[in-house]
Amino acid sequence: MRKNRRKKNIDTSSLLVVIGAAFLVAIAGLMYISLKNQQIIIERRIAKKEDQIAQHDLDVKTHRMEIDKVLNRYLIKDQLALMRSSLKSITPSVVLHVKSASEVSPPQLAVADP
């Protein structure tokens, strides 16, 4: 038998430190998983909102195109001809140009000198 053999016992404090460190690592892992899941959820929400914005922009462009199509003067003229409307074309010289309120300067008031 060997007389130099020593028994290596782990102290209670060392055991508590190892258990505490393992507990902290486990908690940190759970927090990381939770935060990563929240990040994925938020990224999905952002992607969904971006898709909604893109769809809205497409709808706006579509409506503008439809409005431009309806207000096209040549199509209106053709539609009026198909309807046999009594409206007639006018020459640009007949159009009276009226200045808007912002273009008209206010009248100058005469102030009497005392």
C-alpha positions as CSV (number, residue, x, y, z in Angstrom):
1,M,0.0,0.0,0.0
2,R,1.0,3.5,-0.6
3,K,1.4,5.7,2.3
4,N,1.7,8.9,0.2
5,R,-1.8,8.5,-1.1
6,R,-4.0,11.5,-0.3
7,K,-7.7,11.8,-0.5
8,K,-8.8,14.9,-2.5
9,N,-12.0,16.0,-1.1
10,I,-13.9,19.0,-2.5
11,D,-14.6,21.7,0.0
12,T,-18.2,22.7,0.5
13,S,-17.4,26.3,-0.6
14,S,-15.8,25.1,-3.8
15,L,-18.9,22.9,-4.5
16,L,-21.2,25.9,-3.9
17,V,-19.1,28.0,-6.3
18,V,-19.3,25.4,-9.0
19,I,-23.1,25.0,-8.5
20,G,-23.6,28.7,-8.5
21,A,-21.5,29.2,-11.7
22,A,-23.5,26.4,-13.4
23,F,-26.8,28.0,-12.3
24,L,-25.6,31.4,-13.7
25,V,-24.6,29.8,-17.0
26,A,-28.0,28.1,-17.2
27,I,-29.9,31.3,-16.5
28,A,-27.8,33.2,-19.0
29,G,-28.5,30.5,-21.6
30,L,-32.3,30.8,-21.0
31,M,-32.2,34.6,-21.2
32,Y,-30.2,34.4,-24.5
33,I,-32.9,32.0,-25.9
34,S,-35.7,34.2,-24.8
35,L,-34.1,37.4,-26.2
36,K,-33.3,35.6,-29.5
37,N,-36.9,34.4,-29.8
38,Q,-38.2,38.0,-29.1
39,Q,-35.8,39.3,-31.8
40,I,-37.1,36.8,-34.3
41,I,-40.7,37.8,-33.5
42,I,-39.9,41.5,-33.9
43,E,-38.0,40.8,-37.2
44,R,-41.1,39.0,-38.5
45,R,-43.4,41.9,-37.5
46,I,-41.0,44.4,-39.2
47,A,-41.1,42.2,-42.4
48,K,-44.9,42.1,-42.3
49,K,-45.2,45.8,-41.9
50,E,-42.7,46.4,-44.7
51,D,-44.8,44.1,-46.9
52,Q,-47.9,46.1,-46.0
53,I,-46.1,49.4,-46.8
54,A,-45.0,48.0,-50.2
55,Q,-48.6,46.9,-50.9
56,H,-49.9,50.3,-49.9
57,D,-47.5,52.0,-52.2
58,L,-48.5,49.7,-55.0
59,D,-52.2,50.5,-54.3
60,V,-51.4,54.3,-54.4
61,K,-49.6,53.9,-57.7
62,T,-52.5,51.9,-59.1
63,H,-55.0,54.5,-58.0
64,R,-52.9,57.3,-59.5
65,M,-52.7,55.4,-62.8
66,E,-56.5,54.9,-62.8
67,I,-57.1,58.6,-62.0
68,D,-54.7,59.6,-64.8
69,K,-56.5,57.3,-67.1
70,V,-59.9,58.7,-66.3
71,L,-58.6,62.3,-66.6
72,N,-56.9,61.7,-70.0
73,R,-58.3,64.4,-72.2
74,Y,-58.2,62.3,-75.4
75,L,-60.0,59.4,-73.7
76,I,-62.6,61.9,-72.4
77,K,-63.0,63.3,-75.9
78,D,-63.5,59.8,-77.3
79,Q,-66.0,58.9,-74.6
80,L,-68.0,62.1,-75.3
81,A,-68.0,61.3,-79.0
82,L,-69.3,57.7,-78.3
83,M,-72.0,59.2,-76.0
84,R,-72.9,61.7,-78.8
85,S,-72.6,64.5,-76.3
86,S,-73.4,68.1,-77.4
87,L,-70.2,69.4,-75.8
88,K,-67.8,70.9,-78.4
89,S,-64.1,71.6,-78.3
90,I,-63.0,75.1,-77.6
91,T,-60.0,77.0,-78.8
92,P,-57.4,78.1,-76.3
93,S,-58.1,81.8,-77.2
94,V,-61.5,81.5,-75.7
95,V,-60.2,80.5,-72.3
96,L,-60.1,83.4,-69.8
97,H,-57.1,83.2,-67.5
98,V,-57.9,84.4,-64.0
99,K,-55.2,85.2,-61.5
100,S,-55.3,83.4,-58.2
101,A,-55.7,85.2,-54.9
102,S,-52.0,84.7,-54.2
103,E,-51.0,86.3,-57.5
104,V,-53.1,89.4,-57.0
105,S,-51.5,92.1,-54.9
106,P,-53.7,93.9,-52.4
107,P,-54.8,97.4,-53.3
108,Q,-52.5,100.2,-52.0
109,L,-54.3,102.3,-49.4
110,A,-53.6,106.0,-49.7
111,V,-52.6,107.4,-46.3
112,A,-53.2,111.1,-45.8
113,D,-50.2,113.1,-44.5
114,P,-51.0,115.1,-41.4
